[in-house]
């Protein structure tokens, strides 16, 4: 799986767990709603700075963000 898709899926998963809309996440992270949508869909390359903004808006650490089986290395290099 492409890293952009992995990160976008993780953001969406965390946002939905907290029952936060894209609009509210965008406001809290000082990013545009359409940017959030395109990241969640794996269409945008997101910077670590923006991952940090989103993590802060979600009330989690970067460690928690990346502490997920989705980010473990696999034998295919995906």
Gaussian input, Z-matrix of N, CA and C with variables (Angstrom, degrees):
# hf/3-21g

backbone

0 1
 N
 C     1     B1
 C     2     B2     1     A1
 N     3     B3     2     A2     1     D1
 C     4     B4     3     A3     2     D2
 C     5     B5     4     A4     3     D3
 N     6     B6     5     A5     4     D4
 C     7     B7     6     A6     5     D5
 C     8     B8     7     A7     6     D6
 N     9     B9     8     A8     7     D7
 C    10    B10     9     A9     8     D8
 C    11    B11    10    A10     9     D9
 N    12    B12    11    A11    10    D10
 C    13    B13    12    A12    11    D11
 C    14    B14    13    A13    12    D12
 N    15    B15    14    A14    13    D13
 C    16    B16    15    A15    14    D14
 C    17    B17    16    A16    15    D15
 N    18    B18    17    A17    16    D16
 C    19    B19    18    A18    17    D17
 C    20    B20    19    A19    18    D18
 N    21    B21    20    A20    19    D19
 C    22    B22    21    A21    20    D20
 C    23    B23    22    A22    21    D21
 N    24    B24    23    A23    22    D22
 C    25    B25    24    A24    23    D23
 C    26    B26    25    A25    24    D24
 N    27    B27    26    A26    25    D25
 C    28    B28    27    A27    26    D26
 C    29    B29    28    A28    27    D27
 N    30    B30    29    A29    28    D28
 C    31    B31    30    A30    29    D29
 C    32    B32    31    A31    30    D30
 N    33    B33    32    A32    31    D31
 C    34    B34    33    A33    32    D32
 C    35    B35    34    A34    33    D33
 N    36    B36    35    A35    34    D34
 C    37    B37    36    A36    35    D35
 C    38    B38    37    A37    36    D36
 N    39    B39    38    A38    37    D37
 C    40    B40    39    A39    38    D38
 C    41    B41    40    A40    39    D39
 N    42    B42    41    A41    40    D40
 C    43    B43    42    A42    41    D41
 C    44    B44    43    A43    42    D42
 N    45    B45    44    A44    43    D43
 C    46    B46    45    A45    44    D44
 C    47    B47    46    A46    45    D45
 N    48    B48    47    A47    46    D46
 C    49    B49    48    A48    47    D47
 C    50    B50    49    A49    48    D48
 N    51    B51    50    A50    49    D49
 C    52    B52    51    A51    50    D50
 C    53    B53    52    A52    51    D51
 N    54    B54    53    A53    52    D52
 C    55    B55    54    A54    53    D53
 C    56    B56    55    A55    54    D54
 N    57    B57    56    A56    55    D55
 C    58    B58    57    A57    56    D56
 C    59    B59    58    A58    57    D57
 N    60    B60    59    A59    58    D58
 C    61    B61    60    A60    59    D59
 C    62    B62    61    A61    60    D60
 N    63    B63    62    A62    61    D61
 C    64    B64    63    A63    62    D62
 C    65    B65    64    A64    63    D63
 N    66    B66    65    A65    64    D64
 C    67    B67    66    A66    65    D65
 C    68    B68    67    A67    66    D66
 N    69    B69    68    A68    67    D67
 C    70    B70    69    A69    68    D68
 C    71    B71    70    A70    69    D69
 N    72    B72    71    A71    70    D70
 C    73    B73    72    A72    71    D71
 C    74    B74    73    A73    72    D72
 N    75    B75    74    A74    73    D73
 C    76    B76    75    A75    74    D74
 C    77    B77    76    A76    75    D75
 N    78    B78    77    A77    76    D76
 C    79    B79    78    A78    77    D77
 C    80    B80    79    A79    78    D78
 N    81    B81    80    A80    79    D79
 C    82    B82    81    A81    80    D80
 C    83    B83    82    A82    81    D81
 N    84    B84    83    A83    82    D82
 C    85    B85    84    A84    83    D83
 C    86    B86    85    A85    84    D84
 N    87    B87    86    A86    85    D85
 C    88    B88    87    A87    86    D86
 C    89    B89    88    A88    87    D87
 N    90    B90    89    A89    88    D88
 C    91    B91    90    A90    89    D89
 C    92    B92    91    A91    90    D90
 N    93    B93    92    A92    91    D91
 C    94    B94    93    A93    92    D92
 C    95    B95    94    A94    93    D93
 N    96    B96    95    A95    94    D94
 C    97    B97    96    A96    95    D95
 C    98    B98    97    A97    96    D96
 N    99    B99    98    A98    97    D97
 C   100   B100    99    A99    98    D98
 C   101   B101   100   A100    99    D99
 N   102   B102   101   A101   100   D100
 C   103   B103   102   A102   101   D101
 C   104   B104   103   A103   102   D102
 N   105   B105   104   A104   103   D103
 C   106   B106   105   A105   104   D104
 C   107   B107   106   A106   105   D105
 N   108   B108   107   A107   106   D106
 C   109   B109   108   A108   107   D107
 C   110   B110   109   A109   108   D108
 N   111   B111   110   A110   109   D109
 C   112   B112   111   A111   110   D110
 C   113   B113   112   A112   111   D111
 N   114   B114   113   A113   112   D112
 C   115   B115   114   A114   113   D113
 C   116   B116   115   A115   114   D114
 N   117   B117   116   A116   115   D115
 C   118   B118   117   A117   116   D116
 C   119   B119   118   A118   117   D117
 N   120   B120   119   A119   118   D118
 C   121   B121   120   A120   119   D119
 C   122   B122   121   A121   120   D120
 N   123   B123   122   A122   121   D121
 C   124   B124   123   A123   122   D122
 C   125   B125   124   A124   123   D123
 N   126   B126   125   A125   124   D124
 C   127   B127   126   A126   125   D125
 C   128   B128   127   A127   126   D126
 N   129   B129   128   A128   127   D127
 C   130   B130   129   A129   128   D128
 C   131   B131   130   A130   129   D129
 N   132   B132   131   A131   130   D130
 C   133   B133   132   A132   131   D131
 C   134   B134   133   A133   132   D132
 N   135   B135   134   A134   133   D133
 C   136   B136   135   A135   134   D134
 C   137   B137   136   A136   135   D135
 N   138   B138   137   A137   136   D136
 C   139   B139   138   A138   137   D137
 C   140   B140   139   A139   138   D138
 N   141   B141   140   A140   139   D139
 C   142   B142   141   A141   140   D140
 C   143   B143   142   A142   141   D141
 N   144   B144   143   A143   142   D142
 C   145   B145   144   A144   143   D143
 C   146   B146   145   A145   144   D144
 N   147   B147   146   A146   145   D145
 C   148   B148   147   A147   146   D146
 C   149   B149   148   A148   147   D147
 N   150   B150   149   A149   148   D148
 C   151   B151   150   A150   149   D149
 C   152   B152   151   A151   150   D150
 N   153   B153   152   A152   151   D151
 C   154   B154   153   A153   152   D152
 C   155   B155   154   A154   153   D153
 N   156   B156   155   A155   154   D154
 C   157   B157   156   A156   155   D155
 C   158   B158   157   A157   156   D156
 N   159   B159   158   A158   157   D157
 C   160   B160   159   A159   158   D158
 C   161   B161   160   A160   159   D159
 N   162   B162   161   A161   160   D160
 C   163   B163   162   A162   161   D161
 C   164   B164   163   A163   162   D162
 N   165   B165   164   A164   163   D163
 C   166   B166   165   A165   164   D164
 C   167   B167   166   A166   165   D165
 N   168   B168   167   A167   166   D166
 C   169   B169   168   A168   167   D167
 C   170   B170   169   A169   168   D168
 N   171   B171   170   A170   169   D169
 C   172   B172   171   A171   170   D170
 C   173   B173   172   A172   171   D171
 N   174   B174   173   A173   172   D172
 C   175   B175   174   A174   173   D173
 C   176   B176   175   A175   174   D174
 N   177   B177   176   A176   175   D175
 C   178   B178   177   A177   176   D176
 C   179   B179   178   A178   177   D177
 N   180   B180   179   A179   178   D178
 C   181   B181   180   A180   179   D179
 C   182   B182   181   A181   180   D180
 N   183   B183   182   A182   181   D181
 C   184   B184   183   A183   182   D182
 C   185   B185   184   A184   183   D183
 N   186   B186   185   A185   184   D184
 C   187   B187   186   A186   185   D185
 C   188   B188   187   A187   186   D186
 N   189   B189   188   A188   187   D187
 C   190   B190   189   A189   188   D188
 C   191   B191   190   A190   189   D189
 N   192   B192   191   A191   190   D190
 C   193   B193   192   A192   191   D191
 C   194   B194   193   A193   192   D192
 N   195   B195   194   A194   193   D193
 C   196   B196   195   A195   194   D194
 C   197   B197   196   A196   195   D195
 N   198   B198   197   A197   196   D196
 C   199   B199   198   A198   197   D197
 C   200   B200   199   A199   198   D198
 N   201   B201   200   A200   199   D199
 C   202   B202   201   A201   200   D200
 C   203   B203   202   A202   201   D201
 N   204   B204   203   A203   202   D202
 C   205   B205   204   A204   203   D203
 C   206   B206   205   A205   204   D204
 N   207   B207   206   A206   205   D205
 C   208   B208   207   A207   206   D206
 C   209   B209   208   A208   207   D207
 N   210   B210   209   A209   208   D208
 C   211   B211   210   A210   209   D209
 C   212   B212   211   A211   210   D210
 N   213   B213   212   A212   211   D211
 C   214   B214   213   A213   212   D212
 C   215   B215   214   A214   213   D213
 N   216   B216   215   A215   214   D214
 C   217   B217   216   A216   215   D215
 C   218   B218   217   A217   216   D216
 N   219   B219   218   A218   217   D217
 C   220   B220   219   A219   218   D218
 C   221   B221   220   A220   219   D219
 N   222   B222   221   A221   220   D220
 C   223   B223   222   A222   221   D221
 C   224   B224   223   A223   222   D222
 N   225   B225   224   A224   223   D223
 C   226   B226   225   A225   224   D224
 C   227   B227   226   A226   225   D225
 N   228   B228   227   A227   226   D226
 C   229   B229   228   A228   227   D227
 C   230   B230   229   A229   228   D228
 N   231   B231   230   A230   229   D229
 C   232   B232   231   A231   230   D230
 C   233   B233   232   A232   231   D231

   B1=1.4553
   B2=1.5339
   B3=1.2884
   B4=1.4603
   B5=1.5314
   B6=1.3183
   B7=1.4697
   B8=1.5303
   B9=1.3385
   B10=1.4723
   B11=1.5226
   B12=1.3144
   B13=1.4706
   B14=1.5253
   B15=1.3314
   B16=1.4678
   B17=1.5291
   B18=1.3217
   B19=1.4675
   B20=1.5262
   B21=1.3108
   B22=1.4604
   B23=1.5103
   B24=1.3185
   B25=1.4636
   B26=1.5189
   B27=1.3282
   B28=1.4698
   B29=1.5285
   B30=1.3267
   B31=1.4643
   B32=1.5256
   B33=1.3128
   B34=1.4681
   B35=1.5270
   B36=1.3267
   B37=1.4577
   B38=1.5345
   B39=1.3225
   B40=1.4598
   B41=1.5261
   B42=1.3265
   B43=1.4727
   B44=1.5292
   B45=1.3196
   B46=1.4653
   B47=1.5244
   B48=1.3363
   B49=1.4702
   B50=1.5230
   B51=1.3218
   B52=1.4692
   B53=1.5254
   B54=1.3299
   B55=1.4720
   B56=1.5305
   B57=1.3464
   B58=1.4623
   B59=1.5226
   B60=1.3136
   B61=1.4659
   B62=1.5294
   B63=1.3173
   B64=1.4666
   B65=1.5266
   B66=1.3121
   B67=1.4620
   B68=1.5280
   B69=1.3307
   B70=1.4634
   B71=1.5260
   B72=1.3264
   B73=1.4608
   B74=1.5245
   B75=1.3165
   B76=1.4667
   B77=1.5231
   B78=1.3164
   B79=1.4677
   B80=1.5338
   B81=1.3154
   B82=1.4666
   B83=1.5222
   B84=1.3319
   B85=1.4653
   B86=1.5241
   B87=1.3352
   B88=1.4644
   B89=1.5316
   B90=1.3335
   B91=1.4669
   B92=1.5255
   B93=1.3085
   B94=1.4580
   B95=1.5277
   B96=1.3284
   B97=1.4575
   B98=1.5173
   B99=1.3238
   B100=1.4694
   B101=1.5274
   B102=1.3332
   B103=1.4649
   B104=1.5286
   B105=1.3298
   B106=1.4705
   B107=1.5266
   B108=1.3219
   B109=1.4681
   B110=1.5217
   B111=1.3136
   B112=1.4702
   B113=1.5288
   B114=1.3345
   B115=1.4681
   B116=1.5228
   B117=1.3225
   B118=1.4692
   B119=1.5257
   B120=1.3031
   B121=1.4612
   B122=1.5283
   B123=1.3445
   B124=1.4590
   B125=1.5103
   B126=1.3228
   B127=1.4658
   B128=1.5210
   B129=1.3342
   B130=1.4660
   B131=1.5142
   B132=1.3000
   B133=1.4558
   B134=1.5284
   B135=1.3149
   B136=1.4598
   B137=1.5284
   B138=1.3130
   B139=1.4638
   B140=1.5205
   B141=1.3200
   B142=1.4596
   B143=1.5252
   B144=1.3122
   B145=1.4720
   B146=1.5320
   B147=1.3306
   B148=1.4678
   B149=1.5268
   B150=1.3424
   B151=1.4681
   B152=1.5305
   B153=1.3242
   B154=1.4643
   B155=1.5266
   B156=1.3386
   B157=1.4682
   B158=1.5285
   B159=1.3155
   B160=1.4622
   B161=1.5292
   B162=1.3251
   B163=1.4698
   B164=1.5247
   B165=1.3234
   B166=1.4642
   B167=1.5294
   B168=1.3271
   B169=1.4708
   B170=1.5296
   B171=1.3316
   B172=1.4668
   B173=1.5325
   B174=1.3410
   B175=1.4541
   B176=1.5199
   B177=1.3357
   B178=1.4640
   B179=1.5280
   B180=1.3148
   B181=1.4585
   B182=1.5242
   B183=1.3194
   B184=1.4710
   B185=1.5219
   B186=1.3239
   B187=1.4674
   B188=1.5254
   B189=1.3195
   B190=1.4674
   B191=1.5203
   B192=1.3366
   B193=1.4628
   B194=1.5207
   B195=1.3352
   B196=1.4613
   B197=1.5265
   B198=1.3307
   B199=1.4630
   B200=1.5237
   B201=1.3149
   B202=1.4570
   B203=1.5213
   B204=1.3007
   B205=1.4645
   B206=1.5282
   B207=1.3221
   B208=1.4617
   B209=1.5384
   B210=1.3365
   B211=1.4497
   B212=1.5299
   B213=1.3277
   B214=1.4678
   B215=1.5079
   B216=1.3218
   B217=1.4603
   B218=1.5137
   B219=1.3214
   B220=1.4454
   B221=1.5292
   B222=1.2965
   B223=1.4610
   B224=1.5166
   B225=1.3454
   B226=1.4622
   B227=1.5089
   B228=1.3330
   B229=1.4524
   B230=1.5109
   B231=1.3222
   B232=1.4730
   B233=1.4931
   A1=108.13
   A2=116.52
   A3=123.99
   A4=110.51
   A5=117.31
   A6=121.58
   A7=111.84
   A8=118.17
   A9=120.06
   A10=110.46
   A11=116.54
   A12=121.07
   A13=109.88
   A14=117.33
   A15=120.85
   A16=110.92
   A17=116.38
   A18=120.30
   A19=110.30
   A20=117.29
   A21=120.56
   A22=112.68
   A23=116.02
   A24=120.74
   A25=110.67
   A26=116.30
   A27=120.42
   A28=111.09
   A29=117.27
   A30=120.58
   A31=110.07
   A32=116.03
   A33=120.19
   A34=111.03
   A35=116.25
   A36=121.26
   A37=110.99
   A38=117.10
   A39=120.90
   A40=111.95
   A41=115.99
   A42=120.87
   A43=110.31
   A44=116.72
   A45=120.32
   A46=112.22
   A47=117.44
   A48=120.76
   A49=109.69
   A50=115.70
   A51=120.54
   A52=112.83
   A53=116.39
   A54=121.75
   A55=111.83
   A56=114.64
   A57=121.91
   A58=107.88
   A59=117.25
   A60=120.75
   A61=109.84
   A62=115.78
   A63=119.99
   A64=109.88
   A65=116.09
   A66=120.99
   A67=111.20
   A68=116.68
   A69=120.56
   A70=111.71
   A71=117.12
   A72=120.40
   A73=110.37
   A74=116.47
   A75=120.79
   A76=110.34
   A77=116.66
   A78=120.85
   A79=110.77
   A80=116.60
   A81=121.24
   A82=113.15
   A83=116.26
   A84=120.22
   A85=112.47
   A86=116.68
   A87=122.34
   A88=111.74
   A89=114.79
   A90=121.81
   A91=108.03
   A92=116.98
   A93=121.70
   A94=110.89
   A95=117.15
   A96=121.02
   A97=112.24
   A98=117.29
   A99=119.36
   A100=111.10
   A101=116.93
   A102=121.50
   A103=109.37
   A104=116.74
   A105=121.54
   A106=109.72
   A107=116.65
   A108=120.85
   A109=111.37
   A110=117.09
   A111=119.22
   A112=111.46
   A113=118.00
   A114=120.60
   A115=109.33
   A116=117.16
   A117=120.72
   A118=111.72
   A119=117.13
   A120=120.89
   A121=113.10
   A122=116.74
   A123=120.89
   A124=114.41
   A125=117.11
   A126=120.76
   A127=113.31
   A128=117.94
   A129=121.58
   A130=110.08
   A131=114.61
   A132=122.12
   A133=106.34
   A134=118.23
   A135=122.08
   A136=109.89
   A137=115.87
   A138=120.50
   A139=109.76
   A140=115.80
   A141=120.56
   A142=110.45
   A143=117.12
   A144=121.16
   A145=109.62
   A146=116.90
   A147=119.87
   A148=112.14
   A149=117.46
   A150=119.44
   A151=109.02
   A152=116.34
   A153=119.97
   A154=110.76
   A155=118.15
   A156=121.26
   A157=110.89
   A158=116.33
   A159=121.19
   A160=110.18
   A161=116.72
   A162=120.40
   A163=111.04
   A164=116.47
   A165=120.85
   A166=110.12
   A167=116.53
   A168=120.79
   A169=111.32
   A170=116.66
   A171=121.14
   A172=112.17
   A173=116.44
   A174=120.42
   A175=113.74
   A176=116.42
   A177=120.83
   A178=109.93
   A179=115.93
   A180=120.95
   A181=109.75
   A182=115.77
   A183=119.47
   A184=110.43
   A185=116.69
   A186=119.78
   A187=110.13
   A188=116.01
   A189=120.00
   A190=110.61
   A191=116.53
   A192=119.98
   A193=110.81
   A194=116.32
   A195=120.41
   A196=113.34
   A197=117.68
   A198=121.35
   A199=109.03
   A200=114.85
   A201=121.43
   A202=107.49
   A203=117.61
   A204=122.02
   A205=111.92
   A206=116.93
   A207=122.06
   A208=111.15
   A209=117.53
   A210=121.45
   A211=114.07
   A212=117.38
   A213=119.74
   A214=109.19
   A215=116.26
   A216=120.58
   A217=109.37
   A218=115.28
   A219=119.16
   A220=108.96
   A221=117.27
   A222=121.84
   A223=113.14
   A224=117.79
   A225=119.91
   A226=112.35
   A227=118.15
   A228=121.83
   A229=113.69
   A230=116.99
   A231=120.84
   A232=111.39
   D1=137.20
   D2=178.72
   D3=-62.73
   D4=140.81
   D5=-178.16
   D6=-59.98
   D7=-34.65
   D8=178.31
   D9=-63.45
   D10=-38.13
   D11=178.89
   D12=-70.34
   D13=-41.31
   D14=178.99
   D15=-59.85
   D16=-46.91
   D17=-178.84
   D18=-66.95
   D19=-44.63
   D20=179.22
   D21=-61.19
   D22=-41.81
   D23=178.44
   D24=-64.35
   D25=-39.64
   D26=179.23
   D27=-65.31
   D28=-42.70
   D29=178.37
   D30=-60.96
   D31=-47.55
   D32=-179.54
   D33=-61.27
   D34=-43.74
   D35=179.61
   D36=-59.73
   D37=-48.37
   D38=-179.82
   D39=-65.75
   D40=-38.75
   D41=179.09
   D42=-64.39
   D43=-43.77
   D44=-178.37
   D45=-70.31
   D46=-33.87
   D47=176.05
   D48=-59.43
   D49=-39.80
   D50=-179.16
   D51=-87.01
   D52=0.42
   D53=178.96
   D54=56.86
   D55=46.09
   D56=179.05
   D57=-108.04
   D58=134.92
   D59=176.84
   D60=-76.31
   D61=161.29
   D62=174.77
   D63=-58.79
   D64=-40.05
   D65=-179.83
   D66=-60.60
   D67=-45.80
   D68=-179.63
   D69=-68.21
   D70=-38.89
   D71=176.95
   D72=-64.73
   D73=-41.92
   D74=178.49
   D75=-60.52
   D76=-45.17
   D77=179.85
   D78=-62.51
   D79=-47.01
   D80=-177.32
   D81=-66.71
   D82=-29.18
   D83=-177.87
   D84=-99.49
   D85=1.29
   D86=-179.30
   D87=59.40
   D88=42.22
   D89=176.51
   D90=-126.79
   D91=164.06
   D92=-179.52
   D93=-80.55
   D94=142.74
   D95=179.83
   D96=-59.05
   D97=-39.73
   D98=-179.79
   D99=-67.57
   D100=-29.80
   D101=175.34
   D102=-66.07
   D103=-46.87
   D104=178.09
   D105=-57.29
   D106=-45.67
   D107=-179.37
   D108=-61.55
   D109=-43.97
   D110=-178.10
   D111=-70.59
   D112=-31.90
   D113=174.99
   D114=-67.56
   D115=-46.58
   D116=-179.74
   D117=-60.14
   D118=-30.05
   D119=179.82
   D120=-89.69
   D121=3.84
   D122=176.76
   D123=74.42
   D124=19.11
   D125=-178.40
   D126=-96.35
   D127=-11.60
   D128=-178.54
   D129=-119.22
   D130=146.58
   D131=173.12
   D132=-89.02
   D133=115.14
   D134=-175.45
   D135=-98.05
   D136=140.20
   D137=178.32
   D138=-82.05
   D139=159.91
   D140=176.54
   D141=-64.53
   D142=-30.04
   D143=176.82
   D144=-61.68
   D145=-44.48
   D146=-179.98
   D147=-73.31
   D148=-30.82
   D149=173.55
   D150=-63.17
   D151=-40.24
   D152=178.27
   D153=-64.60
   D154=-43.12
   D155=177.95
   D156=-58.65
   D157=-43.23
   D158=-179.66
   D159=-67.64
   D160=-42.27
   D161=178.27
   D162=-59.87
   D163=-44.82
   D164=178.36
   D165=-61.60
   D166=-44.19
   D167=179.20
   D168=-62.30
   D169=-31.90
   D170=178.45
   D171=-85.24
   D172=-6.80
   D173=178.72
   D174=74.89
   D175=30.05
   D176=179.98
   D177=-127.22
   D178=163.07
   D179=176.37
   D180=-87.13
   D181=164.24
   D182=174.22
   D183=-62.61
   D184=-35.55
   D185=177.66
   D186=-59.40
   D187=-45.76
   D188=178.42
   D189=-63.12
   D190=-40.73
   D191=179.59
   D192=-57.21
   D193=-47.43
   D194=-175.58
   D195=-89.34
   D196=-4.66
   D197=179.67
   D198=-83.08
   D199=77.31
   D200=-174.04
   D201=-153.77
   D202=143.06
   D203=-179.10
   D204=-56.53
   D205=-26.40
   D206=-178.74
   D207=-58.80
   D208=-28.99
   D209=-175.84
   D210=-98.05
   D211=1.09
   D212=175.48
   D213=-68.71
   D214=142.50
   D215=176.44
   D216=-66.37
   D217=143.45
   D218=175.01
   D219=-124.97
   D220=172.54
   D221=-173.90
   D222=-72.86
   D223=-13.86
   D224=-179.12
   D225=-87.94
   D226=-12.26
   D227=-178.93
   D228=76.52
   D229=13.80
   D230=-179.79
   D231=-79.34

